[in-house]
Amino acid sequence: MRCEVVAVGSELLLGQINDTNSSWIGSELAAVGIDSHYQTKVGDNLDRMVSVIRLALERSDAVICTGGLGPTQDDITRDAIAEVMGVPLLLDETLVDKIESMWGLRGRQMPEINRLQARIPEGADAIPVQPGTAPGIVAAFEYEGEPKVVYAVPGVPWEMQEMMTGFILPDLVARSGSSDVIASRTLRTWGQSESGLAELLADEIDRLDAAEPSEGSVTLAFLASGIEGLKVRITAKAPDAAAVAALLDDEEQRVRSIIGPIVFGLDDQNMESVVLELCAEQGLTIGTAESLTGGLIAERLTNTPGSSRAFRGSVISYATDIKTSVLGAPEGPSVSEEMVEAMALGACKTLDADVSVATTGVAGPDGWEGVPPGTVWIATCVDGVVESQLLRFRTDRMRTRQYTAITVLDALRRRLIDRAT
Amino acid sequence: MRCEVVAVGSELLLGQINDTNSSWIGSELAAVGIDSHYQTKVGDNLDRMVSVIRLALERSDAVICTGGLGPTQDDITRDAIAEVMGVPLLLDETLVDKIESMWGLRGRQMPEINRLQARIPEGADAIPVQPGTAPGIVAAFEYEGEPKVVYAVPGVPWEMQEMMTGFILPDLVARSGSSDVIASRTLRTWGQSESGLAELLADEIDRLDAAEPSEGSVTLAFLASGIEGLKVRITAKAPDAAAVAALLDDEEQRVRSIIGPIVFGLDDQNMESVVLELCAEQGLTIGTAESLTGGLIAERLTNTPGSSRAFRGSVISYATDIKTSVLGAPEGPSVSEEMVEAMALGACKTLDADVSVATTGVAGPDGWEGVPPGTVWIATCVDGVVESQLLRFRTDRMRTRQYTAITVLDALRRRLIDRAT
């Protein structure tokens, strides 16, 4: 089964908006074993859209178009699909009612122009999952003697994603002739390189490759996510949902037993949400004292809904004397073990917090007071006990700060887990 | 002149990396008046790459390939271009020496495998601009009886960008038969909607459309940049660089005279770099007191190289009692005019800063102590004088915090400009 992605919109070609939809779709297709060999961006031009969809149908079994489903005259994805199918667009009055009632639920009246969104190519259907007011389209038809399917989804990412997971992915898997259920689970990791992870998991990947496919199959994939660490994605395929869940559980345990504590979370969790959950579970409050990271850790913590349950606040002691005047640290070199430990203790005291993290260092690009750029001290304070660590980065200012933030949160995470066990 | 973009790499199709290069290239092409009707992602597969490049040459005059120029066996962009041209790859010994000496400058020896990067299709050339160790390729040849040009650049964004601006864009403009020089300047704005800006500038755009092209031409474009405001891009074309600079200066003055103080910066400036520059110019230090924004403002300020010249630090008073204990604010409702003003004064005092910004509010998704989500108070303190403002947002948690950060920095920017005049 091959499926291409066509991202529609002149604003994508002009670089006014970055097309992130096709990457997301590509990763979801890969997870269910569907190949995507070409992904194309095309503008709001009927002839060019028609030629791109035709070409995609010649090369592949399925096409997912994103964008161009709005109500204005620029939005012509519906027209392009109808032209490829060689059929007219028909107004679906039931769909008009549905769109009108969705506007009503939001306390607004549907503008007349939005009736145009209820036009569907003859022989095609609206996608039953419709999170927003724009309906999607699924068109299964014969093209040059072969059965093909074209989907159209809105360009708005969350609407596109709900249609993908709720309808298109299972529909594609069913059309591929498989009645299997496919699901995946992502383990978030921090502290290993991609090659290091691959080495640790090499035997496990060999074992999976050699496994009997009749029992259901499991695959592992590594996804780099830049400053957020590496993801290990487990994908399982089996005849029913219970069997898939069992495979995922089993494989998660196997992977955890191999790579151990570098797994900090699952799926949508991130480092700060995990730390906040651990604090909340243990009834602890948290504060930060940041010099190098300049508020980045506080910002990440407070960007998590519900953070006020555990997060007390921060002192961003960028100027050296603030480390003393507000955090009560003794005077001395500001990038040092003594200073970072005093900052962590000071954060707990000044902010009346149970646990804390602290950072000081030189982000670069230049050195400072004889300390080379990339030199970083981090500390954590738990139950009044401070632990610190020296880090050395050889990267740019932004990454040095980001890596420091996630590294010190990970150090606190590990201490909180140890504390509970 | 039409130019397509081909982004090469299986990791792009699998969504492991987002292709941002083709958007960036699209926006640069648009700025110099070159159309880009199709942009394609294709994996590391020779047959598919060759078919994509051929198709692009049938539809357009030029093709820019990004990625696939590394030294490993996956990197086959060179091979694909040679196959399209119908020529062999030849090892360029001069280029080997150049690559070797670049490795040497970094204190490392070139691995033997990197010699492969010096293979160039017969009749093509290495791009003279080479910021990294990977050479780019420019291949001008006749394809099906028409003159065409194919460029290949590395997928690493900064290497790609230097080759684009230093060589490919001027080369394309020259090939388009124009001897004109094209340049653009971007005005960064905050505080107007896209339709509001379009309305304000409608007459000016009409005037430009009606202008005589013989005098050189100027165009205006609006680029939405999400939480960072709107950009107004002025692009000028004229016979020489001096005439282009004069056109840009003149148009910048015209636009500024119409939209006035909502222009906060130019080109690569952002709101925090502008505020830090104003502080440094006036010999002022700055601190922040953040509740709602939770360190976001401090983080933005400290992400700017050289921020330590003016930035003192911050108190993130997320828990209500910290507003009192650390910032010295009187007890009272934490989302109120009195509180935000006391926070701004407290920031100057606690952090020994000359000017400050303060934020408090409810980011959502839920309300808090009877205050609806999206309710935000901001304040600025300059020379001991505090000014505050109530904002109401109807958006998500992330945007409420981001909009608040840039709005309060903009308020401070305006006061600093007033102060100096």
Contacts between the chains, C-beta under 8 A, distances in Angstrom:
chain1	res1	chain2	res2	distance
A	12	B	23	7.0
A	12	B	26	7.7
A	12	B	39	7.7
A	13	B	26	4.9
A	13	B	36	5.2
A	13	B	37	7.1
A	13	B	38	7.9
A	13	B	39	6.0
A	14	B	26	5.5
A	14	B	27	5.9
A	14	B	30	4.9
A	14	B	36	8.0
A	15	B	22	8.0
A	15	B	23	3.9
A	15	B	24	5.8
A	15	B	25	7.4
A	15	B	26	4.2
A	15	B	27	3.0
A	15	B	28	7.6
A	15	B	30	7.2
A	16	B	27	7.1
A	16	B	223	5.4
A	16	B	224	6.3
A	17	B	23	7.6
A	17	B	224	7.7
A	18	B	18	7.2
A	18	B	20	5.7
A	18	B	23	4.9
A	19	B	19	7.5
A	19	B	23	6.9
A	20	B	18	5.7
A	22	B	15	8.0
A	22	B	41	7.0
A	23	B	12	7.0
A	23	B	15	3.9
A	23	B	17	7.6
A	23	B	18	4.9
A	23	B	19	6.9
A	24	B	15	5.8
A	25	B	15	7.4
A	26	B	12	7.7
A	26	B	13	4.9
A	26	B	14	5.5
A	26	B	15	4.2
A	27	B	14	5.9
A	27	B	15	3.0
A	27	B	16	7.1
A	28	B	15	7.7
A	30	B	14	4.9
A	30	B	15	7.2
A	36	B	13	5.2
A	36	B	14	7.9
A	37	B	13	7.0
A	37	B	42	7.2
A	37	B	43	6.1
A	37	B	45	7.4
A	37	B	48	5.9
A	38	B	13	7.9
A	38	B	40	6.3
A	38	B	41	7.0
A	38	B	42	5.8
A	38	B	48	7.1
A	38	B	52	7.0
A	39	B	12	7.7
A	39	B	13	6.0
A	39	B	40	7.2
A	39	B	41	4.2
A	40	B	38	6.3
A	40	B	39	7.2
A	40	B	40	5.0
A	40	B	41	7.6
A	41	B	22	7.0
A	41	B	38	7.0
A	41	B	39	4.2
A	41	B	40	7.5
A	42	B	37	7.2
A	42	B	38	5.8
A	43	B	37	6.1
A	45	B	37	7.4
A	48	B	37	5.9
A	48	B	38	7.1
A	52	B	38	7.1
A	55	B	55	7.6
A	223	B	16	5.4
A	224	B	16	6.2
A	224	B	17	7.5
A	285	B	319	7.8
A	288	B	316	7.6
A	290	B	295	7.6
A	290	B	298	8.0
A	293	B	299	7.7
A	293	B	302	7.8
A	294	B	295	7.9
A	294	B	298	5.3
A	294	B	299	5.5
A	294	B	301	7.1
A	294	B	302	2.7
A	294	B	303	7.1
A	294	B	307	7.7
A	294	B	311	7.9
A	295	B	290	7.6
A	295	B	294	7.9
A	295	B	295	3.1
A	295	B	296	6.9
A	295	B	297	7.3
A	295	B	298	3.2
A	295	B	299	4.0
A	295	B	302	6.7
A	295	B	314	5.9
A	295	B	316	6.8
A	296	B	295	6.9
A	296	B	299	4.7
A	296	B	302	8.0
A	297	B	295	7.4
A	298	B	294	5.3
A	298	B	295	3.2
A	298	B	298	7.8
A	298	B	299	7.9
A	298	B	316	4.6
A	298	B	318	7.7
A	299	B	293	7.7
A	299	B	294	5.5
A	299	B	295	4.0
A	299	B	296	4.7
A	299	B	298	7.9
A	299	B	299	4.8
A	301	B	294	7.1
A	302	B	293	7.9
A	302	B	294	2.8
A	302	B	295	6.7
A	302	B	316	7.6
A	302	B	318	6.2
A	302	B	363	8.0
A	302	B	401	7.8
A	303	B	294	7.1
A	303	B	397	7.2
A	303	B	398	6.5
A	303	B	401	7.0
A	305	B	364	7.9
A	305	B	365	6.1
A	305	B	397	6.2
A	307	B	294	7.7
A	307	B	318	7.6
A	308	B	318	6.4
A	308	B	319	7.4
A	311	B	294	7.9
A	311	B	318	5.3
A	311	B	319	7.6
A	312	B	318	6.3
A	312	B	319	4.6
A	312	B	322	6.5
A	313	B	315	7.1
A	313	B	316	4.6
A	313	B	317	5.2
A	313	B	318	4.4
A	313	B	319	5.7
A	313	B	322	4.5
A	313	B	326	7.5
A	314	B	295	5.9
A	314	B	314	7.2
A	314	B	315	7.5
A	314	B	316	3.7
A	314	B	318	7.7
A	315	B	313	7.1
A	315	B	314	7.5
A	315	B	315	6.1
A	315	B	316	7.5
A	315	B	326	7.4
A	316	B	288	7.7
A	316	B	295	6.8
A	316	B	298	4.6
A	316	B	302	7.6
A	316	B	313	4.7
A	316	B	314	3.7
A	316	B	315	7.5
A	316	B	316	6.9
A	317	B	313	5.1
A	318	B	298	7.7
A	318	B	302	6.2
A	318	B	307	7.6
A	318	B	308	6.4
A	318	B	311	5.3
A	318	B	312	6.3
A	318	B	313	4.4
A	318	B	314	7.7
A	319	B	285	7.8
A	319	B	308	7.4
A	319	B	311	7.6
A	319	B	312	4.7
A	319	B	313	5.6
A	319	B	351	7.7
A	321	B	352	7.5
A	322	B	312	6.5
A	322	B	313	4.4
A	322	B	351	6.1
A	322	B	352	7.8
A	325	B	350	8.0
A	325	B	352	7.3
A	326	B	313	7.5
A	326	B	315	7.4
A	326	B	326	7.0
A	326	B	350	6.3
A	326	B	351	7.4
A	350	B	325	8.0
A	350	B	326	6.3
A	351	B	319	7.7
A	351	B	322	6.1
A	351	B	326	7.4
A	352	B	321	7.5
A	352	B	322	7.8
A	352	B	325	7.3
A	364	B	305	7.9
A	365	B	305	6.1
A	397	B	303	7.2
A	397	B	305	6.2
A	398	B	303	6.5
A	401	B	302	7.8
A	401	B	303	7.0
